[in-house]
């Protein structure tokens, strides 16, 4: 068994996945579009949007799609556990670009170098460096 998150965007899945690729988290390894290869189209405005995508990188796996009836992302966050402060800082800065930092990256009372943010696509990220 393996747990993997599934992110639902309304119409910004493709730019979000491109952003995560630019941040160095990994890359899209599978993608199907609404209307391609016989995939159903319920809403013509969604034709060509992402029906299903798989994103992978070292230690990273999640799925994503566009859904015109998607609910805003709340109550869940991707937590990245890292062991290098410089890499943690660099990734935090990249993910925060155009987003909102909710806990500035720094040493926390429990002894970890930690920060939390919501990126420009509404996805929450927690970076926890134990090194």
ROLUMLUM-755202 format. One line per 2 residues: their letters; for each residue x, y, z of C-alpha. Coordinates in nm, 3 decimals, decimal comma. Layout:
N
a> X:Y:Z | ...
This chain:
131
xx> 0,000:0,000:0,000 | 0,116:0,354:-0,074
xx> -0,059:0,683:-0,001 | -0,049:0,945:-0,277
xx> -0,225:1,281:-0,286 | -0,458:1,378:-0,571
xx> -0,476:1,751:-0,641 | -0,788:1,895:-0,803
xx> -0,755:2,224:-0,988 | -1,037:2,400:-1,171
xx> -0,845:2,494:-1,488 | -0,483:2,550:-1,378
xx> -0,351:2,195:-1,349 | -0,112:2,223:-1,644
xx> 0,058:2,547:-1,532 | 0,073:2,414:-1,175
xx> 0,252:2,097:-1,287 | 0,490:2,305:-1,502
xx> 0,562:2,521:-1,196 | 0,637:2,215:-0,979
xx> 0,869:2,086:-1,252 | 1,050:2,424:-1,261
xx> 1,084:2,408:-0,881 | 1,272:2,079:-0,922
xx> 1,017:1,850:-0,757 | 1,000:1,609:-1,050
xx> 0,804:1,581:-1,373 | 0,480:1,462:-1,527
xx> 0,515:1,095:-1,622 | 0,156:1,030:-1,737
xx> -0,110:1,264:-1,872 | -0,454:1,230:-2,031
xx> -0,659:1,524:-2,154 | -1,033:1,570:-2,153
xx> -1,160:1,483:-2,502 | -0,846:1,302:-2,622
xx> -0,860:0,939:-2,735 | -1,230:0,908:-2,664
xx> -1,211:1,059:-2,314 | -1,552:1,203:-2,224
xx> -1,630:1,575:-2,243 | -1,908:1,683:-2,006
xx> -1,836:2,055:-2,040 | -1,698:2,180:-2,373
xx> -1,500:2,455:-2,191 | -1,294:2,177:-2,030
xx> -1,188:2,014:-2,360 | -0,809:1,983:-2,366
xx> -0,772:2,036:-1,991 | -0,600:1,766:-1,786
xx> -0,825:1,474:-1,697 | -0,551:1,284:-1,512
xx> -0,179:1,334:-1,457 | 0,084:1,150:-1,256
xx> 0,375:1,354:-1,118 | 0,693:1,189:-0,988
xx> 1,031:1,292:-0,859 | 1,281:1,168:-0,602
xx> 1,063:1,092:-0,299 | 0,763:1,267:-0,460
xx> 0,447:1,112:-0,603 | 0,110:1,275:-0,657
xx> -0,170:1,288:-0,910 | -0,361:1,590:-1,041
xx> -0,640:1,698:-1,274 | -0,866:1,984:-1,377
xx> -1,226:1,970:-1,258 | -1,468:2,253:-1,321
xx> -1,652:2,148:-1,005 | -1,339:2,118:-0,788
xx> -1,360:2,244:-0,432 | -1,089:2,481:-0,307
xx> -0,790:2,304:-0,156 | -0,812:2,327:0,222
xx> -0,724:2,114:0,520 | -0,442:1,924:0,355
xx> -0,078:1,995:0,277 | 0,213:1,826:0,106
xx> 0,486:1,776:0,367 | 0,838:1,743:0,233
xx> 1,089:1,602:0,480 | 1,437:1,708:0,382
xx> 1,788:1,679:0,526 | 1,973:1,976:0,374
xx> 1,899:2,334:0,487 | 2,026:2,502:0,171
xx> 1,809:2,278:-0,049 | 1,514:2,333:0,184
xx> 1,557:2,711:0,167 | 1,592:2,707:-0,212
xx> 1,282:2,494:-0,265 | 1,083:2,697:-0,013
xx> 1,169:3,020:-0,197 | 1,073:2,869:-0,535
xx> 0,741:2,732:-0,411 | 0,660:3,059:-0,232
xx> 0,702:3,272:-0,548 | 0,363:3,430:-0,612
xx> 0,213:3,249:-0,312 | 0,172:3,322:0,058
xx> 0,408:3,221:0,339 | 0,209:3,119:0,646
xx> 0,503:3,011:0,867 | 0,838:3,166:0,776
xx> 1,116:2,913:0,726 | 1,333:2,892:1,037
xx> 1,429:2,691:1,344 | 1,125:2,576:1,537
xx> 1,087:2,483:1,907 | 1,081:2,113:1,820
xx> 1,428:2,145:1,665 | 1,349:2,134:1,294
xx> 1,416:2,389:1,025 | 1,054:2,429:0,909
xx> 0,825:2,656:0,710 | 0,476:2,647:0,559
xx> 0,330:2,820:0,256 | 0,041:2,821:0,015
xx> 0,164:2,837:-0,344 | 0,014:3,049:-0,623
xx> -0,218:2,759:-0,714 | -0,365:2,723:-0,365
xx> -0,167:2,413:-0,265 | -0,024:2,409:0,087
xx> 0,335:2,293:0,141 | 0,519:2,219:0,463
xx> 0,897:2,184:0,441 | 1,064:2,021:0,740
xx> 1,441:1,986:0,743 | 1,575:1,751:1,007
x> 1,939:1,790:0,910
